[in-house]
Amino acid sequence: MTADQTPGASGKPSGTTELLIRWETVSDHQDVRGLHARAFEGNPRVPDLVDALRAADAPLPPMSFVATLGDQVVGHVLLSASRLDAPSRIVDILVLSPLGVLPEFQRRGVGTRLVEHALAAADQRGAPLVFLEGSPHYYGERGFERADAVGFRSPSLRIPAPAFQVARLSAHEPWMTGTLVYSEPFWALDCVGLRDSAAGAPEPAK
């Protein structure tokens, strides 16, 4: 679930103010809710999903980062724990969702920087895999690949196969294949895949 696809290769927004990626703090929560409300204008559940994932009882604590320009929060990405149902045992993994950037700062590299930072942080933590639902073109250039092509099964038939994406990190081992099992907040808030009413709707502006 994303609301920024940034075509630039440099990953740096234009302008004179330095873009900073840092851990989210409690004081950022209201700004992050407002950011996702604007970035995902057609999906009012996204701000509630962020709140629910922060508060969920999970095997791995969430990793939440904001992008700031000066004092303004212009982007946000959240990594939260889910599980991989592998043949030999359950594996704790991470899901990248949501990724959002304020509309006026999209297409300026903010999303790219957030994805890079999130994957580096996940790798440093020792997570073997990061999954998401999103554009294969956008994420294919940012460390992800089509998950069903490399041995993984989607948690829902409503996820278009090309959109089911995975990044295999340093801790990944060949036996770690199987089915992604989303954490409860994704199901409780109906944030998995496409419903019929959304199937024909365009993705949010990137």
C-alpha positions in Angstrom: 0.0 0.0 0.0 1.8 3.1 -1.3 1.2 6.6 -2.2 4.5 7.7 -3.8 6.3 6.3 -6.8 9.2 8.5 -7.6 10.9 8.2 -11.0 14.1 10.1 -10.2 17.2 7.9 -9.8 19.0 10.1 -7.3 16.5 9.7 -4.4 17.0 13.3 -3.4 14.2 15.9 -3.5 14.8 19.2 -5.2 15.1 22.3 -3.1 17.6 23.8 -0.6 16.3 22.1 2.6 18.0 18.8 3.5 15.7 15.8 3.5 16.0 13.9 6.8 14.9 10.3 7.4 14.5 9.6 11.1 12.6 7.4 13.5 9.0 8.5 14.1 8.2 9.9 17.6 5.0 10.1 19.4 4.8 13.8 18.6 4.7 12.9 14.9 1.6 10.7 15.1 -0.9 13.5 14.3 1.1 14.7 11.4 1.5 11.1 10.1 -2.3 10.6 10.3 -2.9 13.8 8.3 -0.2 12.8 5.8 -1.9 9.5 5.0 -5.3 11.0 5.0 -4.1 13.2 2.1 -1.9 10.7 0.4 -4.6 8.0 0.4 -7.6 10.3 0.0 -9.7 7.5 -1.5 -8.9 5.0 1.3 -9.8 6.5 4.7 -8.7 3.2 6.5 -5.0 3.8 6.0 -4.5 6.3 9.0 -6.3 3.8 11.2 -4.2 0.9 9.9 -1.0 2.8 11.0 -2.4 3.3 14.5 -3.5 -0.3 14.8 -0.1 -1.7 13.6 1.8 0.5 16.1 -0.3 -0.8 18.9 -0.5 -4.5 17.8 1.0 -7.3 19.9 3.6 -8.6 17.5 6.7 -10.8 17.6 8.8 -7.9 16.2 8.3 -4.3 17.2 7.2 -2.0 14.3 9.8 0.2 12.6 8.3 3.5 11.7 10.2 6.3 9.9 9.4 9.8 8.8 10.9 12.0 6.1 11.1 15.7 7.1 12.0 18.9 5.3 12.7 21.4 8.0 10.0 21.0 10.6 7.5 19.5 8.2 6.8 15.7 8.0 6.5 15.1 4.3 6.6 11.3 4.2 6.2 8.1 6.3 6.9 4.4 6.0 6.0 1.6 8.4 7.5 -1.9 8.7 5.4 -4.2 10.8 5.6 -7.9 11.8 3.8 -10.6 10.0 4.7 -14.3 9.5 5.8 -16.7 6.8 4.2 -20.1 6.9 7.3 -22.0 5.7 7.3 -25.9 5.4 9.7 -26.4 8.3 8.5 -23.7 10.7 6.9 -20.2 11.1 9.3 -17.4 10.2 8.9 -13.8 11.5 9.1 -11.3 8.7 8.2 -7.7 8.0 5.6 -6.0 5.8 6.2 -2.6 4.3 2.9 -0.8 4.5 1.9 2.0 4.2 4.3 4.2 2.4 2.9 7.7 2.0 4.2 11.1 0.8 2.3 14.4 0.9 0.9 15.1 -2.6 2.9 18.3 -3.1 6.2 16.4 -2.4 5.6 13.3 -4.6 7.8 12.6 -7.5 10.8 14.2 -5.7 12.5 11.2 -4.4 11.0 11.1 -0.9 9.4 7.7 -1.4 12.7 6.2 -2.8 14.6 7.5 0.2 12.1 6.0 2.7 12.1 2.6 1.0 15.9 2.5 1.0 16.0 3.5 4.6 13.4 0.9 5.6 15.1 -2.0 3.8 18.5 -1.1 5.3 16.9 -0.9 8.8 15.1 -4.3 8.3 18.4 -5.9 7.1 20.3 -4.5 10.1 17.6 -5.9 12.4 18.1 -9.4 10.8 14.7 -9.7 9.2 15.0 -12.2 6.3 12.2 -10.9 4.2 10.1 -7.8 3.6 6.8 -8.1 1.7 4.4 -5.5 0.3 1.5 -5.0 -2.2 2.5 -2.4 -4.8 3.6 -1.5 -8.3 6.1 -4.0 -9.7 7.7 -1.3 -11.8 8.2 1.0 -8.9 9.4 -1.5 -6.4 11.2 -3.6 -8.9 13.7 -0.7 -9.2 14.0 -0.5 -5.4 15.0 -3.9 -4.2 11.8 -5.9 -4.6 10.8 -8.7 -6.9 7.6 -10.6 -7.8 7.1 -12.9 -4.8 5.2 -15.8 -6.5 8.1 -16.2 -9.0 10.5 -16.9 -6.2 8.6 -19.4 -4.1 6.1 -17.4 -2.0 2.3 -17.7 -1.9 0.0 -14.7 -1.5 -2.2 -14.4 1.6 -5.2 -13.4 -0.6 -6.6 -14.2 -4.0 -7.5 -10.5 -4.2 -3.9 -9.4 -4.5 -2.9 -9.1 -8.2 0.0 -11.5 -8.7 2.4 -8.8 -10.1 1.7 -6.6 -7.0 2.7 -9.3 -4.5 6.3 -8.2 -3.9 9.2 -9.3 -1.7 12.7 -8.2 -0.9 15.0 -11.0 0.2 17.5 -9.7 2.7 20.9 -10.9 4.1 19.3 -13.3 6.6 17.1 -15.0 4.0 17.9 -18.7 3.5 16.7 -20.9 0.6 14.3 -23.0 2.8 12.4 -19.8 3.7 9.5 -20.2 1.2 5.8 -20.5 1.8 2.7 -18.4 2.5 2.7 -14.9 3.8 0.3 -14.5 6.8 -0.7 -10.9 7.4 -1.0 -9.7 11.0 -4.6 -9.2 12.3 -4.8 -5.4 11.8 -4.7 -5.8 8.0 -7.7 -8.2 8.1 -9.6 -6.3 10.7 -9.4 -3.1 8.7 -9.9 -4.8 5.3 -6.6 -3.6 4.0 -5.6 -6.8 2.1 -5.8 -6.9 -1.7 -8.6 -5.3 -3.8 -12.3 -5.4 -3.2 -14.6 -5.4 -6.2 -15.4 -1.7 -5.7 -11.7 -0.9 -5.8 -10.6 -3.3 -8.5 -11.1 -0.7 -11.3 -9.9 2.3 -9.3 -6.5 3.8 -10.2 -3.7 3.7 -7.7 -3.2 6.9 -5.7 -1.1 9.5 -7.4 2.6 8.6 -7.3 
